[in-house]
Amino acid sequence: ILNVEQSPQSLHVQEGDSTNFTCSFPSSNFYALHWYRWETAKSPEALFVMTLNGDEKKKGRISATLNTKEGYSYLYIKGSQPEDSATYLCAFSRTGNQFYFGTGTSLTVIP
Amino acid sequence: KAGVTQTPRYLIKTRGQQVTLSCSPISGHRSVSWYQQTPGQGLQFLFEYFSETQRNKGNFPGRFSGRQFSNSRSEMNVSTLELGDSALYLCASSPGLAGAFYNEQFFGPGTRLTVL
């Protein structure tokens, strides 16, 4: 069984706060790490695909980093807004065809 | 481009019955993966189909099966339903080919199955 762990499990922040979450995965046989945002009653939406050690990706106020040697990725949200409230999932892949998901970090941004 | 569609969106069954869920992938995508999500659990991988063949399989009992048709549409079947099968079932489609943007998966809205 391949473990992908995310922390914290849930987070409540005030509007305007910056926050970050962690995704830990096996450091061997790495192929790709995916981040998804999943809003209630919607489909998970892809945020980033990260493939190289040291990768940094950015989309607006959201950014992510990747360390494949130690097996972790960070997702950062700068100046959180209520519309950022969602569950953030990471998924690890060894072959590109099978994804192993973490349990997610549930973010609530309080106006 | 139309997204991934799943039918039905909601389903109520009783223990012992069987159920079939359907997933239509994005046009041109050849891979369809199925996931189960239960409260407190992450997305648990069920299986992946590519070009009508099961390519990967998760750790689920044989009551869970699937198939893929020549148009890449996929169905998932659960026989002899148990209360614990109540969950959200998501399918995701991807190109399925090596190097194709790392096979980013695009998810459907899910089917909410309730077993009474």
HADDOCK unambig.tbl for C-alpha pairs under 7 A between the chains (distance, minus, plus):
assign (segid A and resid 32 and name CA) (segid B and resid 102 and name CA) 6.96 0.50 0.50
assign (segid A and resid 42 and name CA) (segid B and resid 109 and name CA) 6.07 0.50 0.50
assign (segid A and resid 43 and name CA) (segid B and resid 107 and name CA) 5.80 0.50 0.50
assign (segid A and resid 43 and name CA) (segid B and resid 108 and name CA) 5.82 0.50 0.50
assign (segid A and resid 43 and name CA) (segid B and resid 109 and name CA) 4.79 0.50 0.50
assign (segid A and resid 44 and name CA) (segid B and resid 107 and name CA) 6.04 0.50 0.50
assign (segid A and resid 96 and name CA) (segid B and resid 102 and name CA) 5.77 0.50 0.50
assign (segid A and resid 96 and name CA) (segid B and resid 103 and name CA) 5.80 0.50 0.50
assign (segid A and resid 97 and name CA) (segid B and resid 96 and name CA) 6.69 0.50 0.50
assign (segid A and resid 97 and name CA) (segid B and resid 103 and name CA) 6.84 0.50 0.50
assign (segid A and resid 98 and name CA) (segid B and resid 56 and name CA) 6.86 0.50 0.50
assign (segid A and resid 101 and name CA) (segid B and resid 42 and name CA) 6.14 0.50 0.50
assign (segid A and resid 101 and name CA) (segid B and resid 43 and name CA) 5.77 0.50 0.50
assign (segid A and resid 102 and name CA) (segid B and resid 42 and name CA) 5.57 0.50 0.50
assign (segid A and resid 103 and name CA) (segid B and resid 41 and name CA) 5.75 0.50 0.50
assign (segid A and resid 103 and name CA) (segid B and resid 42 and name CA) 3.79 0.50 0.50
assign (segid A and resid 104 and name CA) (segid B and resid 42 and name CA) 6.74 0.50 0.50
